[in-house]
Amino acid sequence: MKKLILISALLLAGSNLMAQGFLKKLKQKAEEAASKTIDNVIEGKAKKNTEASTTVQPAAKTESSPGTTNAAVTSTTAYDFVPGTKVLLSDNFAQDALGQFPLKWYTRSKGEIVTLNTAKGNWLRVYPGTFVSPVVNIGENSTIEFDLIMNWPKAGGYMVPAIGFALYDRGNKGEILSYDYRLKNCLKFTIAPYRSEAAVQLTSFENVAKKLESDKYKVANFENKVGSVIHVAISIQKERVRIWLDQEKVFDLPQAAPLNGNLNQFKIDMSASNYTNEQLGYYVSNFRFAEGSSDKRSKLLTTGSMETSGILFATNSAEVQSDNEGVIKEVAAAMSENPDLKIKIIGHTDAVGKQEANLILSAKRAESVRDALVKTYKINTDRIETEGKGSTTPITNDTSEEGKTMNRRVEFIKI
């Protein structure tokens, strides 16, 4: 019996030892497998990182610059719209009753004045059709601004309607709405949303014939503007047309507007849609038509000189108080676009006061304009010379206030 008990004990102990050995081996194999897996992952990551590094930054092999790498290219721009100072027409529909069509405008369709929970003031809600502004005589240099809200279901399945804005000639109390109207001169652009972007295109007519049809400019991420105020700004300088949407320049066309077009009426066209009126809403407001300035940038580059009385200084001071015509900005743009361009700035005063004092004052004013170009627009000071001529070279002998204003000027000369 004792032998039997001893044998059983030995067998049990052996089984435990074997089980422990087996478990130990399993544990060792598991640890080896885990270690191998981790090593493979690390090696894989290292290999992937090495490949990525090789792909992104390969060794440059160029004859001109051996051993260098290609750098990322970046660019900068600026919002250079300058609104005109002399207002020709302004309309925010404040005088119009809610629910009514504005008295000064014309339509063959339906429109009504509304208020919105997301924007201040009164807004004209437009529906599919045509809407025409009061008559406003647009000169060869003008600026047009207004606000636009376009709202539709982002999850909707229909095509979003396009909206067009145009300037026509021969407008007279809604004549453009007549089916007998014959197009002569026109400048129009259309915003056509599609999926997440919007296509913007401009077309112009001069003496009945089509003058220009632009390429389509794609505004990315346009869905982010749904339901928000979009500020539209237009600058016309003879033939040159520039258009911005929320400070994004969509067009800068040097030969787009009809010459001597006598444009005098603004028109809005909204296309049809499968959306219901409850699902869709297009609104406009805050119109401002103003007399603009000529294309001074082009004049400086083509003729070699230009001058302005639009830079205003404090009385008997060289401090720049305002630049109503945006001349300094235009000159800065010309110099930024043409790195080899160098200029001389010449200050002029009227004949009031002593000639010696006027010479000093005019020189300081020229320096102030130079400093604005250098500090605000980062133009290298080595590209700018300055001079003051006081009242020695007047452009008129008129001693009236108007004549004095003409003589108080700043001249830019290409050197």
PyMOL commands that set and color helices and strands:
alter all, ss='L'
color gray80, all
select helices_A, chain A and resi 2-56+175-177+222-225+296-303+327-337+355-377+381-383+401-407
alter helices_A, ss='H'
color red, helices_A
select strands_A, chain A and resi 86-91+106-107+111-115+122-126+129-132+141-151+163-169+186-194+197-206+209-213+217-219+229-237+240-245+248-253+263-270+281-291+305-308+311-313+320-323+343-347+384-388+410-414
alter strands_A, ss='S'
color yellow, strands_A
deselect
rebuild
show_as cartoon
